[in-house]
Amino acid sequence: MKILLINWQDIKNPFGGGAEVHAHEIMKRLFKKGHEVFQFSCKFDGCLDYEEIDGIKIFRKGLRNTFNFIVPYWYFKLFKKMNFDIIIDDINKIPFYTPLYVKEPILAISHHFFGKSIFRETNLFFGLYVLIAEYIVNYVYKNTNFAVVSESTLQEFKERHFNTSQFKIVYNAFDKENFPMKLTQKYEIPTITYFGRLKKYKSIDHLFYSFSNLLKIYPNAKLEIIGKGDYKENLENLAKNLNISKNVIFHGFVDDNKKIELLSKSWIVVNTSMKEGWGITNIEANACGTPVVSANVPGLRDSVKDGFSGYLYEYGNIKDLENKISILISNNELRNRLSKNSIEWANNFSWDSSAQILENFCLEIINKS
């Protein structure tokens, strides 16, 4: 196949997240299978206009906040002439509405809809912009084939009255060879870790409030924050106001080796986000032998096997979050059992398997066209 992937950002973009990892890991495997893969994404500071990464030919044009407006122009100016077998439209925040102008077979990828949760992250104007853009998806993409990353996202489309017989679940995953997939030595003191981008909608402040209460019972406990983002200063100020700064460590961005070391030594990893497509960070923590306490919200509930690889808690319920963490801290036998279970659970997810599912789906779409 000759494939064009249209994604807001590519794997090198500093603003990239799970959606970019999902796309890149699958596309590089399709390249290794002999397919020709092109990608069209926005530019970022210091980037090249054209670059090949893991066999993927990446074209970069336009700015991050206006990229969706230039996609039709560059489709007609450049990509329409290149005779692609299939166009993959990776919907991440603002759709490209490719069914309105693309003539080749289309496969859309969706991680989740932001819905009203977008208002926790941005102002009213941009929130309404995203909300309206997502609403229009109901009509423009009504007859489009979709790959979604979780049962929760599939359910969202059912609620929007899509014909989900045209859908496949293509799970997020991880490179097992890069992770321990075994239990290693933990910190001697209770250590709770948040791992992910520092964004307002991730609701990391909920963890800070819970941790503040937990320190009354476990005064030597430590909270480690792995990741960067524009909400860091707010969290630093909150730590000061709660008088927990000496127990909180902000690591910022870390390389893969450091990430695995920190996740492996942690007792518990906590994910407080109000909504996700799935939850790669939960599985990566499990692959390091660490159970997860995660908000019971769309996407995240699919990446945690409640009571087996960790616990789900009621989103926004600080006391419930605090209790679930406390149960694991206080019960060594339980925590060790869930740590072992976590590795078993993580072993179910593979990029090779996800790439195979997407490859078969693309061929099916092409053959029907």
TIMAR-945233 format. One line per 3 residues: number of its first residue (from 0); their letters; for each residue x, y, z of C-alpha. Coordinates in steps of 0.02 Angstrom, whole numbers, plus 32768, in hexadecimal, padded with zeros to 4 digits. Example, Ala and Ser with C-alpha at 12.3 -4.5 7.8 and 13.67 -1.06 7.14 Angstrom:
REM residues 2
0> AS> 8267:7F1F:8186 | 82AC:7FCB:8165 $
//
This chain:
REM residues 369
0> MKI> 8000:8000:8000 | 802E:80B5:7FE8 | 7FEE:810C:8083 $
3> LLI> 7FDA:81C4:80B3 | 7FC4:81E6:816C | 7F82:8293:8198 $
6> NWQ> 7FA5:82B9:824E | 7FA8:8362:82A5 | 8055:833B:82EC $
9> DIK> 80E0:82BE:82CA | 8148:8259:8343 | 81CE:82E1:8356 $
12> NPF> 8154:836D:837D | 8173:83A8:8431 | 80B6:83B8:844B $
15> GGG> 8097:8305:8415 | 8047:8282:8486 | 7FF8:81D7:8480 $
18> AEV> 7FA1:81F3:83D9 | 8047:8215:8384 | 8098:817C:83D5 $
21> HAH> 8007:810E:839D | 8013:814A:82E9 | 80D0:8142:82DE $
24> EIM> 80E5:8096:832C | 8065:804A:82B7 | 80A0:80A7:821A $
27> KRL> 8156:8077:8232 | 8121:7FC2:823D | 80BB:7FD2:819D $
30> FKK> 8157:8016:8149 | 81B9:7F7E:8184 | 8132:7F10:8138 $
33> GHE> 8158:7F5E:808F | 80D7:7FE9:8084 | 8103:809B:8050 $
36> VFQ> 80D3:8116:80D9 | 80C7:81D4:80CC | 8091:824B:8156 $
39> FSC> 8054:82FE:814F | 8061:8363:81F1 | 807C:8414:8231 $
42> KFD> 8124:8468:8249 | 8176:848F:82F0 | 820F:84F4:8326 $
45> GCL> 82B0:84AD:82E0 | 825C:8429:8274 | 8285:83F7:81C1 $
48> DYE> 8201:840F:813A | 8221:835B:8103 | 826B:82CC:8166 $
51> EID> 826B:820F:8165 | 8256:81BB:820F | 824D:80FD:821E $
54> GIK> 8225:80F4:8164 | 8194:8170:8170 | 81A4:8202:80F6 $
57> IFR> 816A:829A:8159 | 8135:833E:8106 | 811D:83D2:817A $
60> KGL> 80BC:8470:814E | 805E:84F6:81AC | 804A:8523:8263 $
63> RNT> 8004:84B8:82EE | 7F68:8521:830E | 7F37:8535:8257 $
66> FNF> 7F74:8491:820C | 7EC5:844C:81F0 | 7E9C:84DF:817D $
69> IVP> 7F2E:84BD:8106 | 7F14:8401:80F4 | 7E98:840F:8061 $
72> YWY> 7F0C:8488:8006 | 7FA2:8415:8012 | 7F39:837D:7FE9 $
75> FKL> 7F0A:83C8:7F41 | 7FB4:841B:7F22 | 8021:8385:7F4A $
78> FKK> 7FD7:82E5:7F8E | 7F46:82CA:7F15 | 7FC6:82B2:7E89 $
81> MNF> 8027:822B:7EE8 | 7FA6:81A0:7ECE | 7F91:8161:7F7F $
84> DII> 7F33:80C0:7F9E | 7EEB:80FF:8041 | 7EE8:819F:80A9 $
87> IDD> 7EEE:818C:8166 | 7E9C:821F:81BE | 7ED9:8221:8273 $
90> INK> 7E59:828B:82CE | 7EA9:82DE:8363 | 7E49:8374:83A9 $
93> IPF> 7E1F:83CE:8305 | 7DE6:835E:8273 | 7E22:8375:81C1 $
96> YTP> 7D77:8347:8174 | 7DCC:82E1:80EB | 7D2A:828B:80B1 $
99> LYV> 7CF6:8334:8068 | 7D84:833B:7FEA | 7DF0:829E:7FE9 $
102> KEP> 7DC5:8222:7F5E | 7E36:8193:7F96 | 7DF8:8113:8016 $
105> ILA> 7DFE:815D:80C6 | 7E1E:8110:816F | 7E03:8185:8202 $
108> ISH> 7E57:8168:82AA | 7E06:81AC:8348 | 7E4C:81A7:83F9 $
111> HFF> 7DBD:81FE:8452 | 7D4C:8295:844B | 7D75:8323:84C1 $
114> GKS> 7CC1:8358:84D5 | 7CA4:83CF:8565 | 7D48:839A:85B6 $
117> IFR> 7D9F:8412:853E | 7D64:84A4:85AA | 7DD4:846B:8639 $
120> ETN> 7E6A:8480:85C7 | 7E46:851F:8565 | 7DDC:85BC:855D $
123> LFF> 7D26:85CA:8527 | 7D4F:85FF:8474 | 7DC6:8572:844A $
126> GLY> 7D5E:84F7:84AF | 7CC5:851D:8445 | 7D30:8511:83A9 $
129> VLI> 7D66:8460:83D5 | 7CB7:842E:840E | 7C65:8469:836C $
132> AEY> 7CEF:8419:8303 | 7CD0:8373:835A | 7C13:8384:8343 $
135> IVN> 7C29:8397:8287 | 7C84:82EF:8286 | 7BD9:829E:82A0 $
138> YVY> 7BA7:82D2:81F1 | 7C47:82DE:8189 | 7C8E:8235:81C1 $
141> KNT> 7BE7:81D9:81CC | 7C14:8157:8147 | 7CCF:8150:816A $
144> NFA> 7D2F:80B7:81A7 | 7D7D:80D3:8252 | 7E07:808A:82BC $
147> VVS> 7DF0:80B3:8375 | 7E66:8090:8404 | 7DEE:8050:848A $
150> EST> 7D42:800D:84B3 | 7D1A:80B5:8503 | 7D3A:8112:8461 $
153> LQE> 7CD1:8093:8402 | 7C44:80B2:847D | 7C52:816F:845F $
156> FKE> 7C34:8152:83A6 | 7BA0:80E0:83CB | 7B56:816D:8433 $
159> RHF> 7B6F:81DF:839D | 7B0B:8162:8334 | 7B9A:8127:82C5 $
162> NTS> 7B91:807E:826F | 7C1B:8029:82D2 | 7C1E:7F92:825E $
165> QFK> 7C9B:7FFE:81FD | 7D0B:800D:8297 | 7DA2:7FAD:82D8 $
168> IVY> 7DF7:7FBE:8381 | 7EB2:7FD7:836A | 7EF8:7FDF:841A $
171> NAF> 7F87:804B:8455 | 801B:7FE3:848C | 80D5:7FED:84B4 $
174> DKE> 817D:7FA2:8483 | 8190:7F10:84FA | 8249:7EFF:84D6 $
177> NFP> 8264:7FAD:851F | 8212:7F84:85C6 | 8246:7F10:8655 $
180> MKL> 81A7:7EA5:8653 | 81D9:7E6C:8701 | 81DB:7EA8:87B5 $
183> TQK> 8275:7F09:87EA | 82AD:7F5C:888B | 8233:7FE0:88CC $
186> YEI> 8259:807C:8931 | 8262:805D:89ED | 81E4:80E7:8A11 $
189> PTI> 8133:80F5:89C8 | 8146:8147:891E | 80B5:817E:88B2 $
192> TYF> 80D4:81B6:8800 | 8077:821B:877D | 80B4:81FC:86CC $
195> GRL> 8074:8265:863A | 8060:8314:85F8 | 8040:839D:8676 $
198> KKY> 7F9B:83E1:8634 | 7F07:8428:8692 | 7E8B:83A7:8651 $
201> KSI> 7EFB:831C:8693 | 7EBE:8354:8741 | 7F66:8334:8796 $
204> DHL> 7F31:83AE:881E | 7EBB:8325:885D | 7F53:82B8:8880 $
207> FYS> 7FA7:8347:88DF | 7F10:835B:8952 | 7F09:829F:8971 $
210> FSN> 7FC4:8296:898F | 7FB9:8326:8A0C | 7F3D:82BF:8A72 $
213> LLK> 7FA4:8220:8A60 | 803D:8276:8AAA | 7FE0:827F:8B50 $
216> IYP> 7FE6:81C1:8B55 | 8088:81A3:8AF3 | 80F3:823D:8B18 $
219> NAK> 818C:81FB:8ABA | 812B:81D6:8A19 | 8169:8220:8976 $
222> LEI> 810D:825F:88DC | 816C:825D:8838 | 8130:82BC:879F $
225> IGK> 8173:8282:86F7 | 814A:82EF:8661 | 8140:83A3:8628 $
228> GDY> 80B5:841A:85F8 | 806A:84C6:8610 | 8016:8497:86B5 $
231> KEN> 80BA:847A:8710 | 80C2:8526:8764 | 8010:8511:87A5 $
234> LEN> 8040:846A:87F2 | 80DE:84B0:8840 | 8078:853C:888F $
237> LAK> 7FF7:84BF:88CC | 807F:8456:891D | 80BC:84F0:897A $
240> NLN> 800D:851F:89B1 | 7FEE:846F:89F2 | 8098:846E:8A47 $
243> ISK> 80CD:83CE:89EE | 815A:8413:8980 | 81E3:83B4:89DD $
246> NVI> 818B:8310:89B6 | 816C:8336:88FD | 81EE:8321:8874 $
249> FHG> 81D4:836A:87C6 | 8242:8308:874E | 8207:835E:86AE $
252> FVD> 8226:8301:860C | 8294:8267:8623 | 82E0:81EE:85A6 $
255> DNK> 829F:813C:8596 | 8321:80EF:8609 | 82FB:816A:8695 $
258> KIE> 8240:8158:8679 | 824A:809B:868D | 82B7:80AB:8727 $
261> LLS> 823C:8122:877C | 81A2:80BD:874C | 81F3:801A:8784 $
264> KSW> 8225:805D:882F | 817C:80AF:8850 | 80FD:8059:88BE $
267> IVV> 8066:809D:8860 | 8048:8105:87C3 | 7FAF:8176:87C5 $
270> NTS> 7F4F:81B7:872E | 7ED1:8240:8757 | 7E9E:827A:86A9 $
273> MKE> 7DE7:82A2:868B | 7DE9:824C:85E0 | 7E62:81F1:856E $
276> GWG> 7E5D:8189:84D1 | 7EA8:80F6:852D | 7F3E:8107:85A0 $
279> ITN> 7FE8:80D2:8560 | 8039:8114:85FF | 7FD3:8099:8667 $
282> IEA> 8012:8005:8602 | 80C6:8043:8604 | 80BD:804E:86C2 $
285> NAC> 8077:7F9D:86C7 | 8105:7F62:8656 | 817B:7FA1:86DD $
288> GTP> 8122:7F38:8760 | 80C3:7FC8:87AE | 8006:7FCA:87CC $
291> VVS> 7F9F:8060:8798 | 7F17:80C2:87F3 | 7EB5:8116:8769 $
294> ANV> 7E1A:8180:8754 | 7D85:8119:871B | 7D68:817F:867C $
297> PGL> 7D59:8157:85C2 | 7DFB:8110:857D | 7E56:80FB:8622 $
300> RDS> 7DDB:8078:865F | 7E0B:8010:85C6 | 7EC5:8010:85F1 $
303> VKD> 7EAD:7FD9:86A7 | 7E6B:7F2F:86DC | 7E18:7F66:877D $
306> GFS> 7E53:7F01:8812 | 7ED5:7EA6:87A8 | 7F50:7F23:875C $
309> GYL> 7F1C:7FAF:87D0 | 7E80:800B:880B | 7E03:8082:87BD $
312> YEY> 7DBF:8111:8826 | 7D31:818B:880C | 7D75:8220:87AB $
315> GNI> 7D7B:82BD:8815 | 7D5C:825D:88B7 | 7DF9:828D:891A $
318> KDL> 7DCB:821A:89AB | 7DB2:8184:8939 | 7E5A:81A5:88E6 $
321> ENK> 7EAC:81B7:8990 | 7E5E:8113:89CE | 7E93:80AE:8935 $
324> ISI> 7F47:80EC:8945 | 7F47:80CC:8A01 | 7F0A:8018:89EA $
327> LIS> 7F9F:7FF2:897C | 801D:804C:89E9 | 7FE4:7FF4:8A88 $
330> NNE> 7FD3:7F43:8A42 | 807A:7EFF:8A05 | 8033:7E56:89D3 $
333> LRN> 7FA9:7EA6:896B | 801F:7F22:891B | 809A:7E98:88EB $
336> RLS> 800E:7E2F:88A2 | 7FCC:7EBF:8838 | 807F:7EE7:8802 $
339> KNS> 8092:7E36:87BE | 7FE6:7E3E:876F | 8015:7EE3:871B $
342> IEW> 809C:7E8E:86B5 | 8022:7E06:867E | 7FA3:7E8A:864B $
345> ANN> 8022:7EF3:85EA | 8058:7E58:858B | 7FB1:7E5B:852F $
348> FSW> 7FDE:7EF6:84CA | 8054:7EFA:8435 | 8077:7F79:83AC $
351> DSS> 8095:7EE8:8333 | 7FE6:7EA7:8353 | 7F99:7F55:8341 $
354> AQI> 7FF8:7F73:829F | 7FB8:7ECE:8259 | 7F04:7EFC:8282 $
357> LEN> 7F16:7FA7:822F | 7F6D:7F5D:8195 | 7EE1:7EDE:817C $
360> FCL> 7E5E:7F66:8192 | 7EB1:7FD8:8112 | 7EB9:7F4B:8092 $
363> EII> 7E03:7F22:80B3 | 7DD0:7FD8:8096 | 7E37:7FE4:7FF5 $
366> NKS> 7DF1:7F41:7FB0 | 7D3E:7F7C:7FCE | 7D5B:8022:7F75 $
//
